[in-house]
Amino acid sequence: MISIAEAISIVKTNGKPLLQSTTKKVEKAGGYLLFKDVHSPINMPPFRQSAMDGYALNLHEDFSYTLIGEIKAGDGEKLVLKKGEAVRIFTGAPVPDSANAVMMQEKVIPKGKTITIEQQIHQNQNIRPLGEQVKAGDIALIKGTKLTPASIGYLISLGITEVSVFKKPNIAVVTTGNELVEAGQDLPYGKIYESNSKMLLSALYNLKYYDVTLYKVEDNYNKTVDTLNTAINDNDLVMITGGISVGDYDFVGKALKELQVEELFYKVKQKPGKPLYYGKKEDTQVFALPGNPAAALSCFYVYVYIALQHMMYRKDLELPRIKAKAINPFVKKGDRPQFLKGIYSDGQVEILDGQNSSMLQTFALSNALVYAPESITKIEKGDVTEVIQLPV
């Protein structure tokens, strides 16, 4: 049995980016990371552009100018201004090559075909130069940039419609157990509704991982071997829930050994989630999570999340950890470090009742995990704790 720190280190060491690319329409690439630098096909702005509503001027020594026309955004006519001439212009409109400054309308007194500016103005004032944001051929966004709504808007403004991004992993979620029944069916005596697969599927969807296949296998050794073999061969990451302990009908560990999956660790000194397995076969990473739902989800956020971040070429591998004051006391049972469900807000955290690894009710209310290290037996009100913020 290894420590939490050792387990996290092993996942970080053995994880690696997929380094596979796929092409996406820009508007559907949100959340992906760029696989390579994107170069701008145009100057942005593609012409000298007015930064505000006002008057474009061909400067001369006088404060008065003759008004010869108007240019609004989208106009394509190229007016030519002589010295001492001006045109009414609006934000985003193209500034004529013969104009060398734009005076904001609040500093101009119009009178018929003549305008008078109220203060001195300098060359190129209030004009966005050609290629101010980016010049044609220059790098618009570098490899590894996460595509946000702003970056998507920026790329589309450059006329870019497709991008090469890091491919997201194909993920398998395998559930094991004769006692499991699909929700919506009658629930016979001795059976329970299977929730782990949909819970983990939801967690993956929340993180924008959509290439997920669900597998279900009964407590049968040969079927377990066959199902895991398919899942490992067809996916980049495999999560198995249940069947990893040492009971007579827990076949997952034996099946993984037969399939020659390299075991990197098995069992972590923690609560919940002691019977956690991590291994790999070639480029596929395998996590065997505990069958208890709260334990499975805790292990997902603490360990599987790291592997997923690594695959996507991301630098921040772990969920954010912050300090928060406990607003209520909690007595820790046993000598293992614990991940406690809690509600975090404004620098404070409430540690909830109902911390049993089989219970999801408390987890359903939580937005954080409070880390209680091995060295403490209780948390007092006002104690500063380490809090893992969960994705919302």
Secondary structure as the mmCIF struct_conf table of DSSP 4:
data_model
#
loop_
_struct_conf.conf_type_id
_struct_conf.id
_struct_conf.beg_label_comp_id
_struct_conf.beg_label_asym_id
_struct_conf.beg_label_seq_id
_struct_conf.end_label_comp_id
_struct_conf.end_label_asym_id
_struct_conf.end_label_seq_id
STRN STRN1 ILE A 2 ILE A 2
HELX_RH_AL_P HELX_RH_AL_P1 ILE A 4 ASN A 14
STRN STRN2 SER A 21 LYS A 25
HELX_RH_3T_P HELX_RH_3T_P1 VAL A 26 LYS A 28
TURN_TY1_P TURN_TY1_P1 GLY A 30 GLY A 31
STRN STRN3 LEU A 33 LEU A 34
BEND BEND1 PHE A 35 LYS A 36
STRN STRN4 VAL A 38 HIS A 39
BEND BEND2 PRO A 41 ILE A 42
STRN STRN5 MET A 44 MET A 44
BEND BEND3 PRO A 45 PHE A 47
STRN STRN6 GLN A 49 SER A 50
BEND BEND4 ALA A 51 ASP A 53
STRN STRN7 GLY A 54 LEU A 57
BEND BEND5 GLU A 61 PHE A 63
STRN STRN8 SER A 64 ILE A 71
TURN_TY1_P TURN_TY1_P2 ALA A 73 GLY A 74
HELX_LH_PP_P HELX_LH_PP_P1 LEU A 81 LYS A 82
TURN_TY1_P TURN_TY1_P3 LYS A 83 GLY A 84
STRN STRN9 GLU A 85 ILE A 89
TURN_TY1_P TURN_TY1_P4 THR A 91 GLY A 92
HELX_LH_PP_P HELX_LH_PP_P2 ALA A 93 ALA A 93
STRN STRN10 PRO A 94 PRO A 94
HELX_LH_PP_P HELX_LH_PP_P3 VAL A 95 PRO A 96
TURN_TY1_P TURN_TY1_P5 ASP A 97 SER A 98
STRN STRN11 ALA A 101 MET A 104
HELX_RH_3T_P HELX_RH_3T_P2 GLN A 105 LYS A 107
STRN STRN12 VAL A 108 LYS A 111
TURN_TY1_P TURN_TY1_P6 GLY A 112 LYS A 113
STRN STRN13 THR A 114 ILE A 117
BEND BEND6 GLU A 118 GLN A 119
TURN_TY1_P TURN_TY1_P7 GLN A 123 ASN A 126
STRN STRN14 ILE A 127 ARG A 128
HELX_LH_PP_P HELX_LH_PP_P4 PRO A 129 PRO A 129
TURN_TY1_P TURN_TY1_P8 LEU A 130 GLY A 131
BEND BEND7 GLU A 132 GLN A 133
STRN STRN15 VAL A 134 VAL A 134
TURN_TY1_P TURN_TY1_P9 ALA A 136 GLY A 137
BEND BEND8 ASP A 138 ASP A 138
STRN STRN16 ILE A 139 LEU A 141
TURN_TY1_P TURN_TY1_P10 LYS A 143 GLY A 144
STRN STRN17 LYS A 146 LYS A 146
HELX_RH_AL_P HELX_RH_AL_P2 PRO A 149 SER A 157
TURN_TY1_P TURN_TY1_P11 LEU A 158 GLY A 159
STRN STRN18 GLU A 162 PHE A 166
HELX_LH_PP_P HELX_LH_PP_P5 LYS A 167 ASN A 170
STRN STRN19 ILE A 171 THR A 176
TURN_TY1_P TURN_TY1_P12 ASN A 178 GLU A 179
STRN STRN20 LEU A 180 VAL A 181
TURN_TY1_P TURN_TY1_P13 ALA A 183 GLY A 184
BEND BEND9 GLN A 185 GLN A 185
TURN_TY1_P TURN_TY1_P14 TYR A 189 GLY A 190
STRN STRN21 ILE A 192 TYR A 193
HELX_RH_AL_P HELX_RH_AL_P3 ASN A 196 ASN A 206
TURN_TY1_P TURN_TY1_P15 LEU A 207 LYS A 208
STRN STRN22 VAL A 212 VAL A 217
BEND BEND10 ASP A 219 ASP A 219
HELX_RH_AL_P HELX_RH_AL_P4 TYR A 221 ASP A 234
BEND BEND11 ASP A 236 ASP A 236
STRN STRN23 LEU A 237 THR A 241
BEND BEND12 GLY A 242 GLY A 242
BEND BEND13 SER A 245 GLY A 247
TURN_TY1_P TURN_TY1_P16 ASP A 248 TYR A 249
HELX_RH_AL_P HELX_RH_AL_P5 VAL A 252 GLU A 258
TURN_TY1_P TURN_TY1_P17 LEU A 259 GLN A 260
HELX_LH_PP_P HELX_LH_PP_P6 VAL A 261 VAL A 261
STRN STRN24 GLU A 262 TYR A 266
STRN STRN25 VAL A 268 VAL A 268
BEND BEND14 LYS A 269 LYS A 269
STRN STRN26 LYS A 271 LYS A 271
BEND BEND15 PRO A 272 PRO A 272
BEND BEND16 PRO A 275 PRO A 275
STRN STRN27 TYR A 277 LYS A 281
TURN_TY1_P TURN_TY1_P18 GLU A 282 ASP A 283
STRN STRN28 THR A 284 LEU A 289
BEND BEND17 GLY A 291 ASN A 292
HELX_RH_AL_P HELX_RH_AL_P6 PRO A 293 CYS A 299
HELX_RH_PI_P HELX_RH_PI_P1 PHE A 300 VAL A 304
HELX_RH_AL_P HELX_RH_AL_P7 TYR A 305 MET A 311
TURN_TY1_P TURN_TY1_P19 MET A 312 TYR A 313
BEND BEND18 LYS A 315 LYS A 315
BEND BEND19 GLU A 318 GLU A 318
STRN STRN29 ARG A 321 ALA A 326
BEND BEND20 ILE A 327 ASN A 328
STRN STRN30 PHE A 330 VAL A 331
HELX_LH_PP_P HELX_LH_PP_P7 LYS A 332 LYS A 333
BEND BEND21 GLY A 334 ARG A 336
STRN STRN31 GLN A 338 SER A 345
TURN_TY1_P TURN_TY1_P20 ASP A 346 GLY A 347
STRN STRN32 GLN A 348 ILE A 351
HELX_LH_PP_P HELX_LH_PP_P8 LEU A 352 LEU A 352
BEND BEND22 ASP A 353 ASP A 353
TURN_TY1_P TURN_TY1_P21 SER A 357 SER A 358
HELX_RH_AL_P HELX_RH_AL_P8 GLN A 361 LEU A 365
BEND BEND23 ASN A 367 ASN A 367
STRN STRN33 ALA A 368 ALA A 372
TURN_TY1_P TURN_TY1_P22 GLU A 374 SER A 375
BEND BEND24 THR A 377 THR A 377
STRN STRN34 LYS A 378 ILE A 379
TURN_TY1_P TURN_TY1_P23 LYS A 381 GLY A 382
STRN STRN35 VAL A 384 GLN A 389
HELX_LH_PP_P HELX_LH_PP_P9 LEU A 390 PRO A 391
#
